[in-house]
Amino acid sequence: MGYLRDLWARREFAWFLATSNLKARNATTSLGILWWVLNPLLLTGVFFLVFGVILGQGRRGNPEYLAYLMSGMFGYRFTSSVIQRASNTIVNNSKLIMNMRFPRLLLPLSSVIEAGIGFLVSIVVFFILSGAMLGNWPTWNFLYFFPIFFFQIFFSLGLGALSARLAVPFRDVSNLIPYLLRIWMYLSPILWTAEMLEEAPGWVEPIMILNPMHHILLAYRAALLPAEFAFNNVHLLGTVIAAVVFLVIGSISFIRFEGKLVNYL
């Protein structure tokens, strides 16, 4: 409890660090924070070209599939960005760690704040594009977005803390993470739809359902694409369970290792 109080007392430091990193990361570009949106948007365009146009089958060649891709890509990028940035945050702030006393969990937390700001901007862009293409504007279902986002914050913090803790004694983890994230992306319902699993082997669907991102993205789609996806309490429950489990595992693992960080820097 003392650690949590100390963490809360220095919350402004996490916000300052996140906004400073966000400005520094985009200081040399003309579009600034919009690149947080443009990167997944351009990747979505590539996937739409390949899977929706060149290999298009059924709905995949339609604008609805583009909206489907965007809603999945933006939601996935929030957590994946936290994991990737948090894995380097300890090493990148080694001088700060050795010269100041503060709860080190603030560093992964700043990665969550940084990615969260970009994610919220991307949701605005999502509705502008999907509204223009499909007339898909926010409805009352959009209220579902907020509890999902709330629990995804804790889910991402837990994974970010875990990746930060592992990447300090094992520096190769930072090089491995992008490949693991790419595999995770293909295992999540971003490119593929539920209909595409109908002909898959029987063992595939249970593995997909056990994927926390499966529940997070389908819960988001009920909020962002209500005409196509109905809200399901199972997906919200899956999101809550994943958030609690990974927050506890990641934060406790990080805090217990915190006193040894300097030995590896």
Salt bridges, closest charged atoms under 4 A:
ASP6 OD1 - ARG10 NH1 1.92
ASP6 OD2 - ARG101 NH1 3.95
GLU114 OE2 - ARG25 NE 2.75
GLU114 OE2 - ARG85 NH1 3.49
GLU228 OE1 - ARG59 NH2 3.34
